[in-house]
Amino acid sequence: MKWYNSIKVKLIGFFLLISLLFLITIMASFSLLKESVIEENAMKKATLGTAQIVSEVKSTQIKMEESVLILASIAAEKYEKDQLFKEIIHDILSKTQQTDIVSGGVWFEPYTINSEKANKIIFFNRDRTGKFNPVEDYMETNPDNYRDMEFYTIARYLKEGEIFWTKVYDDPVTHVSMITVVSPIYKDGKFVGVASIDIKIDNYAKYIEAFDNNYFMLVDRAGTFVTKSTLVKNHTQKKNIYQIDDPKLGSILKYIVKTLNHYEKKAKYNSSLANKLSESSLEIDLKDGQRIASIMSNREKTLNKNIESQIHFIKMDPLLGEKSVLALFHFTDTDWDLIVGISEDEVLAQTNKTYQIIIFITLIITILATIFGYFLLKIFFVKPVESVNKQLENSIQEDGNYILLECDDKGEIGTFVQNLNTRTISLENSQKREAAEIKKRIVNEKLLVQQSKMAAMGEMMDAVAHQWKQPLNALSMYSEIIKSDFEDGGVDQKYVNQFKDDIQIQISHMLNTLDEFRTFFRPNKEEQDFQLKDVIDSVLFLTKDEFLKNRIMVTIESTNPIRIHGSENEFKHLILNIINNAKDAFNDNNITEKRVIVIRMIDDHESKRVEIQDNAGGIPKHVIGDIFKANVTTKEEGKGTGIGLYMSMQIAQKHHVTLSVQNKNDGACFTITF
C-alpha cells in the first residue's frame, strides 16, 4: 500500500483541509467584518485626529460670535455718545484676548448718529504691537461704500441677535486676507448698523502645524481656502479648491467637489432673498446669494446639527502616496468644510492589530483542534480499523474457511464487524453451495459429453456399417466366384494373385474406415497445430455414404489453407455436430429439391473463419437465440437431445474461437471465427 493511501494520512489531510477551510472562513468573516466597520473606525479616527482642529475652529467661532454680539448690543445702547462709545469699542476689542482678531468696529446707516453726516463708522485695526488703533480715514482710502460690501449687505437681512460669517476676502484698506463675523445693530426694533470683527485667516494655520503626516484643508462656503496643511501647499498654490486643475490630484478632488456640490444642491433657500442679496452687493453673485440665503433659511434646522460628515476611501492618495481615508466635515452654520486625509494604515492600525491577534489565536486553536481531533479519531476509529484490517490479513484458515473477526467497539465499527462476520458466514455457505453446484455441473457436463459422444458414435457406427456393407458383399461374391471358377478349372496362379489383390483392396477399405473411426473417438492428450481441411476431410470420409443415402451433396470452397492450434478430434466433433444437424434438418423439413451443404474456408484481411451453410429451411426465429444452450432443439420430441450444438459451443469457447449462426438464403449458416 502506498503511503498516501493510508487512512492516517487521509485523516491528517482531512483535518488539515477542514482546518484550512475553517481558517479561510474565519479570515473571510473577519475581513467582511473589518470592511463593515472600516467606515465607522475611519470616521472615529478622523474625528479623533481632527478633534483639536475642530475644537479650535469652533472655539474661535464661539468667542468671535460672543464678542460681536456684545459689540452689537453695546452699540445699540451707547452709539449716541460718540467719544464714550469709541472707548467702549476699543476696550471690548482689547479685552477679548483673541490674537486672531485683526480689526473690528461698527458701521451705521446714513445719518443715524449725525443728521448732517451720511456715513459713520468706528473702526479699529491691530498694529504689530498688538494694540488696536482707530482708522480715521477708512472711508477715504476705501474706494467702495461699506454699505455695498458683503458683510454689511448680509447683516442688513439678519434678525437682532443673529450672527453671520463672510467668505474669505482681501480687505481693501488693510489688504489682509480675512474673514468677518457680523451681527446687526437694532435700536427699538429698527436696523441702525452693523457690528463686525475681522479674523486674519493665517491664524488658522497654527491649528494644523502639528499634523504634517496627514493633510487638512479648511474652505469657506465658496470653496476658498481658509487654511491648508503643508502637504496641500506643496502641491497647489491655488486660493480656491474649485480652481485646482492638477490631474494628479484628480483622485481626491472628484470626491471633494462631489461632496461640496452635494451639500450645495440639497440646501433649500429663499430665492427672493438670494436675488436681493446678489443685487445689493457686487461682492455677492447669484450663486453666493443662494448659499447665504440657504444658511439663513436653515439656521433653525441646523442649530442642533452643527457638523455633518462623509467618508471616502482613496486607493492611491496623490498627497500621501498610499491608500487613504478622506474625511469631510461640513459646518452647517457657516457652510465651511474641513477636509482631512489620513493614511488608511493609520486609521486601521488598531483594527489590523486586533485582526492579526484574532487570526493568530484562531490559527493556534485550529492547529490544537486538528491535533486533538486526529488523536481522538485515531483512538476511536483508526485503531479499531487497523485491528480489523490486521485480523483480515490472517483470517483464512488452512481449510480455506475464514476466521470470524473480533472488535470491542460498541458503535458503528462494531456493527460493521458484526455485519462483516455475518456476511463471511453467508459467503462460506454460498461457497459451499457453489462448490456443490460446480461439482454437480461438472458431472452433468461429463454426462452430456458422454451422451454426445455416444450419440455421435451411434451415428458413426451406422456410417461404418454402411461403408463395410459394400466390401463385405464383394467378399461374399468373391467366395462364390472362386468356387465356381475352381469347379470349372479356371483357377491358376495368376488367378490366385488377382483374386488376392481384389480381396486386399476390400479389406484395406474396411481397415481404413475402422482406423478413421478409432482416431475420431480417441481423445487428444496434447494440443497441436493442424490443417483445418484435414479435419473436414476426415469428417466427410466417415459420413459420405450416410450423406449419399440422404441425397445430400457436400462441397468445399477454400481460398487459403487455414492452420489452427488445438485438439484436432474436438474440432472434428464440432464440424460433425453442425453437418449432422443440417442432415436432420433436411429430413425434418422434407426438403425435396437439391440438398446442398457448402463449407467455405476463408482467410482474408478481416479474419480467419469457416462458414457451413445449408438450404434446409433455417432455424425458427424463436429458437435461434438459444440454439447453443443445453437441451434446446428444433427436432420433434424423442428425435433430438439438444446436446450437439451445446457441446459445439463448449468446444469453441474452450479454444477461444467464436461460434455463431444466422439464417441465410433459405438455410442456416454457422460461422466459426478464429
Buried (B, 14 or more C-beta within 10 A) or exposed (E): EEEEEEBEEEBBEBBBEBBEEBBEEBBEEBEEEBEEEBBEBBBEBBBEBBEEBBEBBBEBBEBBBEBBBBBBBBBBEBBEEEEEBBEBBBEBBBEBEBEBBBBBBBBBBEEBBEEEEBBBBBBBBBEEEEEBEBBEEBBEEBEEEBBEBBBBBBBBBBEBEBBBBBBBBEBEBBEBBBBBBBBBBBBEEEBBBBBBBBBBBBBBBEBBEEBEEBBBBBBBBBBBBBBBBBBBBEBBEBBEBBEBEEEEBEBBBEBBBEBBEEBBEEBEBBEEBBBBBBEBBEBBEEEBBBBBBBBBBBBEEBEEEBBBBBBBBBEEBBBBEEBBBBBBBBBBBBBBBBBBBBBBEBBBEEBEEEBEEBBEEBBEBBBEBBEEBBEEBBEEBBEBBEBBEEBBEEBEEEEEBBEBBEBEBEEEBBEBBBEBBEEBEEEEEEEEEEEEEEEEEEEEBEEBBEBBBEBBBEBBEBBBEBBBEEBEEBBEEBEEEBEEBEEEEEBEEEEEEEBEEBBEEBEEBBEEBEEBBEEBEEEEEEEEEBBBBBBBEBBBBBBBBBBEEEEBEBEEEBEEEBBBEBBBBBBBBBBBBBBBBBBBBBBBBEBEEEBBBBBBBBBEEEEBBBBBBBBBBBBEEEEBEEBBEBEBBBBEEEEBBBBBBBBBBBBBEEBEBEBEBEBBEEBBBBBBBB
